[in-house]
């Protein structure tokens, strides 16, 4: 069997889509302070993001989406993250959520996504939630949090274990409790503002609640990408989880790219207190900068090359394998942590300059450390990858 070696074209993605993202970077950067202050994406910026159709990157073409490839998706998220991580995070989250349209009956998907050019779906986990079967659908009760982008979303997803009308759990053939995600309009939920956090402040990843709310059966989906999928394109032969991994790695590497660029600007001009020459003349700093740069480039290349190889396989009609999912899980987690290491270097080497709110390194430091605290940045993912490599049977929940 021949080994596929990605070319520069395979790694470049759809340049027209990426160019639209690059063109928006000045507007995103100009809005960064307002995003931090209000903990929301400003309406004017949202208008520009919708006009560029960046919320529709992973939405099926049948629903007026772009249905792009994961390499392009990475490049777009990375580009936006160089200017503001919260904006990029919201776009990455919305991208994965939009893949839900592939699991809905087409008329329902059209009503939610296709007929509304500003449609955005957001969701988050909820530990004490339930959906009880009733005539025509479900009665849904619970509280969900970490709904990134929920404040500008038009629909929300409430992930629930399913119960029969008599209150007993609905189980599948293997004895596991069935779970589904219920899609509800944002105006039907009760919001609680909980997002007072260190970084990614503009994602407004707040909490929402439902109380015995009726959801039609055709407004619920499974997150198992191999079930109930009506789309045949290669994008939907992989899961939203894999696309999240690629996208959020793009957030981390975009933050890191911006941080290193910011640091070089500081190092060229700043003469530390008690010294006679600028930071740039320090041999240790030079060495550490080179290593940080090489590490993020290597992590980026590994992720993109791995994804390009997998995309070629999917485009040939195959479904993503567990081994391929493991590869992306490892590559994306590695990218996130190499990004953190680069930002930590830049922040520490810049000295007191980086601690002020008006300096971009201060924000990037907070944002990257919030990224690593999220599910995608868990160091335990490396344990899963290593266990798989040694032929064990690891938990693949987040792979």
C-alpha positions in Angstrom: 0.0 0.0 0.0 1.4 3.4 -1.0 1.9 6.0 1.7 0.2 9.3 0.9 2.5 12.3 1.5 0.5 15.6 1.7 1.6 18.3 -0.7 1.5 22.0 0.0 -1.8 22.2 -1.7 -3.3 19.5 0.6 -2.1 21.5 3.6 -3.2 24.9 2.4 -6.9 24.4 2.4 -9.5 26.5 0.6 -7.7 29.8 0.1 -10.9 31.8 -0.7 -12.4 30.9 2.7 -9.2 31.4 4.5 -8.7 34.8 2.8 -12.1 36.0 4.1 -11.0 35.1 7.6 -7.6 36.9 7.2 -9.4 40.0 5.9 -11.5 40.1 9.1 -8.5 40.0 11.4 -8.2 43.8 11.8 -11.8 44.1 12.8 -11.5 41.2 15.3 -8.4 42.8 16.8 -10.1 46.2 17.0 -13.0 44.6 18.9 -10.7 42.7 21.4 -10.9 45.2 24.2 -14.7 45.5 23.9 -15.0 41.7 23.9 -13.0 41.5 27.1 -15.0 44.2 28.8 -18.5 43.1 27.8 -17.8 39.4 27.8 -19.7 39.1 24.5 -18.9 39.3 20.8 -20.1 42.8 19.8 -23.1 43.0 17.3 -21.0 44.8 14.7 -18.4 42.1 14.7 -21.1 39.4 14.6 -22.4 41.1 11.5 -19.0 40.8 9.8 -18.6 37.2 10.8 -22.0 36.3 9.4 -21.4 38.2 6.2 -18.2 36.2 5.8 -20.2 33.0 6.5 -17.7 31.9 9.1 -20.4 30.3 11.3 -21.3 28.0 8.4 -17.9 26.4 7.8 -19.0 22.8 8.7 -22.7 23.2 7.9 -23.9 20.9 5.0 -24.3 22.5 1.6 -27.8 21.2 1.6 -28.5 23.8 4.4 -26.7 26.7 2.7 -23.5 25.8 4.4 -19.9 25.8 3.2 -19.2 22.2 4.2 -15.4 22.8 4.0 -12.6 20.4 4.9 -11.0 20.2 8.4 -7.7 21.7 7.1 -9.5 24.8 5.9 -11.4 24.9 9.2 -8.1 24.8 11.2 -6.6 27.7 9.1 -9.7 29.9 9.6 -9.8 29.3 13.4 -6.1 29.8 13.7 -6.2 33.1 11.8 -9.0 34.5 13.9 -7.3 33.4 17.1 -4.2 35.5 16.3 -6.5 38.5 16.8 -8.9 37.3 19.5 -9.1 33.8 21.0 -12.7 34.2 22.2 -14.0 34.9 18.7 -12.1 32.0 17.4 -13.4 29.7 20.1 -17.0 30.7 19.4 -16.5 30.0 15.7 -14.9 26.6 16.4 -17.7 25.7 18.8 -20.4 26.8 16.3 -18.7 24.8 13.5 -18.9 21.5 15.4 -22.4 22.2 16.5 -23.5 23.0 12.9 -22.6 19.4 11.9 -25.8 18.5 13.8 -27.7 19.5 10.6 -26.4 16.3 9.0 -28.4 14.2 11.5 -31.7 16.0 11.2 -34.5 15.4 8.7 -33.8 17.8 5.9 -37.0 20.0 6.4 -36.0 20.4 10.0 -32.4 21.2 9.2 -33.6 23.7 6.6 -35.9 25.4 9.1 -33.2 25.7 11.8 -30.1 26.4 9.6 -30.9 26.8 5.9 -33.6 29.4 6.1 -31.7 31.6 8.6 -28.4 33.0 7.4 -27.5 34.0 10.9 -28.3 30.6 12.5 -25.9 29.5 15.3 -26.2 26.5 17.5 -24.5 26.3 20.8 -24.4 23.7 23.6 -22.8 22.6 26.7 -22.8 19.7 29.3 -25.3 19.3 32.1 -24.8 16.7 35.0 -28.4 16.6 36.4 -30.6 16.6 33.3 -33.2 14.3 31.7 -35.6 13.9 28.8 -38.7 11.9 29.4 -40.5 10.4 26.5 -44.0 11.7 25.8 -46.4 11.8 22.8 -44.5 13.3 19.9 -41.3 13.9 21.6 -39.7 14.6 25.0 -40.2 16.7 28.2 -36.8 18.1 29.0 -35.6 19.4 32.4 -32.2 20.4 33.6 -29.4 23.0 33.7 -26.6 23.1 31.2 -23.4 25.2 31.3 -20.3 26.0 29.3 -22.6 26.9 26.3 -19.9 28.8 24.4 -21.4 31.4 22.0 -24.9 30.8 23.5 -25.6 34.5 23.9 -25.5 35.1 20.1 -26.9 31.7 19.2 -30.4 31.1 17.7 -30.7 27.5 18.9 -29.2 25.6 21.9 -28.5 21.9 22.3 -29.4 20.2 25.6 -27.7 16.8 25.9 -29.9 14.4 27.9 -30.2 10.8 29.1 -33.5 9.4 27.9 -36.2 8.1 30.3 -39.4 6.2 29.5 -42.7 7.8 30.4 -42.7 5.6 33.6 -39.4 7.1 34.7 -37.2 4.1 34.0 -34.1 4.6 31.8 -34.4 3.9 28.1 -31.6 1.5 27.2 -30.1 0.3 24.0 -29.4 -3.3 22.9 -26.1 -3.3 24.8 -27.8 -2.1 28.0 -26.4 1.4 28.0 -28.8 4.3 28.7 -29.8 6.1 25.5 -28.7 9.8 25.2 -29.8 12.4 22.8 -29.3 16.1 22.3 -32.5 18.2 22.3 -32.6 21.4 20.1 -34.4 24.3 21.5 -34.8 28.0 20.6 -32.7 30.3 22.7 -35.7 32.4 23.7 -37.2 29.2 25.4 -34.4 28.9 28.0 -33.7 30.7 31.2 -30.1 32.2 31.3 -27.8 32.6 34.3 -24.7 34.7 33.8 -21.9 32.6 35.3 -19.0 33.5 33.0 -16.7 35.5 35.3 -13.4 33.7 34.3 -9.7 34.2 33.8 -9.6 33.9 30.0 -11.8 33.4 26.9 -14.1 35.9 28.6 -15.8 36.8 25.4 -17.2 33.3 24.7 -20.0 34.0 27.2 -20.1 30.3 28.0 -23.1 30.8 30.4 -25.6 28.5 31.9 -29.2 27.8 30.7 -32.1 25.9 32.1 -35.3 24.2 31.0 -38.2 23.0 33.1 -40.5 20.3 31.7 -40.0 21.8 28.2 -41.5 19.9 25.2 -39.1 19.1 22.4 -40.4 17.4 19.2 -38.8 14.0 18.4 -37.5 15.3 15.1 -35.7 18.1 17.0 -33.4 15.7 18.8 -30.2 14.1 17.5 -27.6 11.5 18.4 -24.0 12.6 18.7 -22.9 9.2 17.4 -21.8 10.2 13.9 -22.3 6.7 12.5 -26.0 6.7 13.2 -28.9 8.7 11.7 -26.5 10.6 9.3 -28.2 11.5 6.0 -25.3 13.4 4.5 -22.9 11.5 2.3 -20.0 13.9 2.1 -16.6 13.1 3.6 -17.0 15.7 6.3 -19.8 13.6 7.9 -17.7 10.4 7.9 -16.0 11.8 10.9 -17.4 13.2 14.1 -17.9 16.7 15.4 -15.6 15.7 18.2 -12.7 15.3 15.8 -13.5 18.7 14.2 -13.6 20.3 17.6 -10.1 18.9 18.3 -8.7 20.3 15.1 -10.5 23.7 15.7 -9.5 24.2 19.3 -5.9 23.3 18.5 -6.2 26.1 15.9 -7.3 28.4 18.7 -4.2 27.5 20.8 -1.8 27.8 17.9 -3.3 31.1 16.9 -2.8 32.4 20.4 0.8 31.2 20.4 1.5 32.7 17.0 0.2 36.1 18.1 2.1 35.8 21.4 5.5 35.1 19.8 4.9 38.0 17.3 4.1 40.3 20.3 7.2 39.1 22.1 9.5 39.8 19.2 8.2 43.4 19.1 8.9 43.8 22.8 12.3 42.1 22.7 13.6 44.4 19.9 13.1 47.5 22.0 12.9 46.8 25.7 16.0 47.2 27.8 15.3 45.4 31.1 15.9 47.4 34.3 19.6 47.2 35.3 20.8 46.0 31.9 22.4 47.9 29.0 21.1 46.1 25.9 17.6 45.0 24.7 16.1 41.6 25.4 16.8 40.5 21.9 20.6 40.4 22.6 20.2 37.8 25.3 21.5 34.4 24.1 19.2 32.4 26.4 16.2 34.3 25.1 17.3 33.8 21.5 17.6 30.1 22.1 14.3 29.8 23.9 12.5 31.8 21.2 13.9 29.5 18.5 12.7 26.4 20.4 9.3 27.8 21.0 8.9 28.7 17.3 10.1 25.3 16.2 7.8 23.5 18.6 4.6 25.2 17.5 5.5 24.8 13.9 6.3 21.1 14.4 3.0 20.6 16.3 1.1 22.5 13.7 2.7 20.4 10.8 2.0 17.1 12.6 -1.7 18.0 13.1 -2.2 19.3 9.5 -0.3 16.5 7.9 -2.3 13.9 9.9 -5.6 15.5 9.1 -4.7 15.8 5.4 -3.9 12.1 5.2 -7.2 11.2 6.9 -9.1 13.6 4.7 -7.9 11.9 1.6 -9.1 8.6 3.0 -12.5 10.0 3.9 -12.8 11.6 0.4 -12.2 8.2 -1.1 -15.4 7.0 0.6 -14.1 5.6 3.9 -15.2 6.3 7.4 -12.7 7.6 10.0 -11.2 4.7 12.0 -10.4 4.6 15.7 -6.7 4.6 14.9 -7.2 7.8 12.9 -9.2 9.4 15.7 -6.5 8.5 18.1 -3.9 10.2 15.9 -5.9 13.5 15.8 -6.6 13.3 19.6 -2.8 13.1 20.2 -1.9 15.7 17.6 -4.5 18.2 18.8 -3.7 17.9 22.5 0.0 18.2 21.7 -0.6 21.3 19.7 -2.6 22.9 22.5 0.2 22.3 25.0 3.0 23.3 22.7 1.0 26.5 22.2 0.8 27.0 26.0 4.6 26.5 26.3 5.3 29.1 23.7 3.0 31.6 25.3 4.5 31.0 28.7 7.9 31.6 27.3 6.8 34.9 25.7 5.0 36.1 28.8 7.9 35.3 31.2 10.6 36.6 28.9 8.8 39.9 28.4 8.9 40.7 32.1 6.6 43.2 33.8 5.6 44.6 30.4 3.3 41.6 30.0 1.3 42.0 33.2 -0.6 45.1 32.1 -4.1 44.8 30.8 -3.3 47.0 27.8 -0.7 44.6 26.5 -1.8 41.8 24.3 0.5 39.3 26.0 -1.5 39.6 29.2 -4.7 38.6 27.4 -3.0 35.8 25.4 -1.5 34.4 28.6 -5.0 34.2 30.3 -6.6 32.8 27.2 -4.2 30.0 26.6 -4.4 28.9 30.2 -8.1 28.8 29.9 -7.8 26.7 26.7 -5.7 24.1 28.6 -8.2 23.9 31.4 -11.0 22.9 29.0 -11.8 19.4 28.0 -9.7 19.5 24.8 -6.5 20.4 26.7 -6.7 17.6 29.3 -3.3 15.9 29.7 -5.2 12.6 30.3 -5.7 12.5 26.5 -2.1 11.4 26.2 -2.8 8.5 28.5 -5.6 7.4 26.2 -3.3 7.6 23.2 -0.5 5.8 24.9 -2.8 3.0 26.1 -4.1 2.5 22.6 -0.6 2.3 21.3 0.2 -0.5 23.7 -2.9 -2.5 22.7 -5.0 -1.8 25.7 -8.7 -0.9 25.7 -8.8 2.8 26.8 -12.0 4.9 27.2 -12.6 6.5 23.8 -15.3 8.9 25.0 -13.3 12.0 24.1 -11.5 10.5 21.0 
